[in-house]
Amino acid sequence: MTTTTGPTSHANMRGNSRDRFARRQYLLDTFGNGVTAPCWECCTNVGHTTMVVDRIVPGIDGGRYVRSNIRVHCHNCSNLQGYALGMGANRIGN
């Protein structure tokens, strides 16, 4: 029996590389011009290599990578959001 005490991979949740590419292309086509799309938070244009697929309902709350629950995010805004969520989790635990 193995026990994981650290962070785990979300690879199964995200799907394979073809799934992830198709998801990013859907966002580019739906919210942009097929090549770039604006970050929902700061409006910075991002493309395939600079986009972070953001879940509206986070995974910890049961959110999945489905079209009705994803939006375009840039790396900077995603990092800031992750930091803010982490700080909130830390405050709750104290």
Buried (B, 14 or more C-beta within 10 A) or exposed (E): EEEEEEEEEEEEEBEEEEEBEEBBEEBBEEBBEEEBBBBBBEEBBBEEEEBBBBBEEEEEEEBEBEEEBBBBBBEBBBEBBEEEEEEEEEEEEE
